[in-house]
Amino acid sequence: MKRAGGAGGCGVVALWMLSMGAGATARAQLPGGGPVRSQVSEIETRLQKDPNLKNNPIEVTVANGVATLKGTVDSDAEKAEASRLASVSGIVGIDNRLEVGSSGLAQAVSDSAVTASIKEKLEASEMNRFDGVAVRTTNGVVTLAGSVQSEQAMKKVLDIAHDADGVTRVENNLTVKAPAQY
């Protein structure tokens, strides 16, 4: 009998240790705080600091050491970068469920409409002042390229692009180049 009691005591200790370990795991996964909350916060901060990802709606959750990313990004490169940024201390896996843009016909029509709207507003602004500006839109991201005559002109182009409906981000590849003197 004594021997069974001794074995039972070990079983109680083992059960107690398991319950403490399981309790610690459960506490770590509570959404209100602890390591998981810290990991989610760190991943969200890293995504917000990235100039290409900060305007994309990305939902981050962490469970059992696996970070799950949901939302939409503009390119495969941004999807890969989001995975890289989600690799923080304590994360053992990344479930990247991010979707890349909207490559359907509706998005193409929307992108064309955004580009046309920006070009129309540029043409309406002070005649030929913006002839050297090229506008391209992909998945709501407007890319401006070419040259303008001054910093003020660049600001005007950027303001027009940012104010257009359907724009999620503006990439500025413009340069300032004073007009040639004759």
JOJO-V419172 format. One record per residue. RES is the residue in one letter. PHI is phi in degrees with one decimal (999 if undefined). NEAR is the number of other C-alpha atoms within 8 Angstrom. Layout:
res:phi:near
RES:PHI:NEAR
RES:PHI:NEAR
This chain:
res:phi:near
M:999:4
K:-60.4:5
R:-63.2:6
A:-61.9:7
G:-63.9:8
G:-63.6:8
A:-65.4:8
G:-63.7:8
G:-63.1:8
C:-64.5:8
G:-62.4:8
V:-65.0:8
V:-63.2:8
A:-62.5:8
L:-62.7:8
W:-62.8:8
M:-64.0:8
L:-62.7:8
S:-67.2:8
M:-67.5:8
G:-64.4:8
A:-64.8:8
G:-63.4:8
A:-64.7:8
T:-64.2:8
A:-62.8:8
R:-64.8:8
A:-67.1:10
Q:-96.1:12
L:-65.2:10
P:-68.3:6
G:-76.2:5
G:175.2:9
G:82.7:10
P:-58.4:8
V:-64.3:13
R:-61.2:11
S:-64.8:9
Q:-65.0:13
V:-58.9:12
S:-60.7:8
E:-65.0:9
I:-64.6:13
E:-59.9:9
T:-63.5:8
R:-62.8:10
L:-66.1:11
Q:-69.9:10
K:-79.3:8
D:-78.1:8
P:-61.9:6
N:-89.2:6
L:-108.3:12
K:-61.8:9
N:-97.9:8
N:-96.7:9
P:-76.2:7
I:-121.9:9
E:-94.3:8
V:-118.3:11
T:-133.4:8
V:-133.7:12
A:-145.8:8
N:54.2:5
G:81.9:9
V:-108.8:11
A:-89.2:14
T:-110.0:12
L:-112.0:14
K:-130.7:11
G:141.0:11
T:-131.6:11
V:-124.9:14
D:-88.6:11
S:-156.4:8
D:-64.2:8
A:-63.7:6
E:-67.1:11
K:-61.8:13
A:-64.9:8
E:-64.6:8
A:-61.3:10
S:-62.0:11
R:-61.4:7
L:-70.0:10
A:-79.5:11
S:-83.5:10
V:-112.5:9
S:-54.3:5
G:92.1:6
I:-86.4:12
V:-104.1:6
G:-160.1:8
I:-129.2:12
D:-103.2:8
N:-89.5:9
R:-103.1:8
L:-66.7:11
E:-100.8:9
V:-93.1:10
G:38.9:9
S:-127.6:6
S:-88.3:7
G:-77.0:6
L:-59.8:6
A:-60.3:6
Q:-67.0:10
A:-62.1:11
V:-65.4:8
S:-62.4:10
D:-60.9:13
S:-63.2:9
A:-65.8:8
V:-63.2:14
T:-59.5:12
A:-62.5:8
S:-63.3:9
I:-66.1:12
K:-61.1:9
E:-62.0:8
K:-68.0:9
L:-66.2:10
E:-64.8:11
A:-73.8:7
S:-91.1:7
E:51.3:6
M:54.8:7
N:-88.6:6
R:-59.7:9
F:-116.1:10
D:-61.3:6
G:-87.6:7
V:-104.1:11
A:-102.4:7
V:-123.2:11
R:-134.7:8
T:-125.7:12
T:-136.1:9
N:52.7:11
G:83.1:12
V:-94.4:12
V:-93.3:15
T:-112.2:11
L:-105.8:13
A:-137.7:11
G:113.1:10
S:-131.2:10
V:-128.2:16
Q:-83.3:11
S:-159.8:9
E:-62.0:8
Q:-63.1:6
A:-64.4:10
M:-62.1:12
K:-60.3:8
K:-61.8:8
V:-61.4:10
L:-62.5:10
D:-61.0:8
I:-61.5:11
A:-65.2:11
H:-63.7:9
D:-81.5:7
A:-70.9:10
D:-66.2:5
G:90.3:8
V:-87.5:13
T:-98.3:8
R:-161.0:9
V:-121.3:12
E:-101.9:8
N:-97.9:8
N:-113.5:8
L:-81.7:11
T:-124.7:8
V:-96.4:10
K:-139.5:8
A:-63.0:7
P:-63.6:5
A:-66.8:4
Q:-94.6:3
Y:-101.8:2
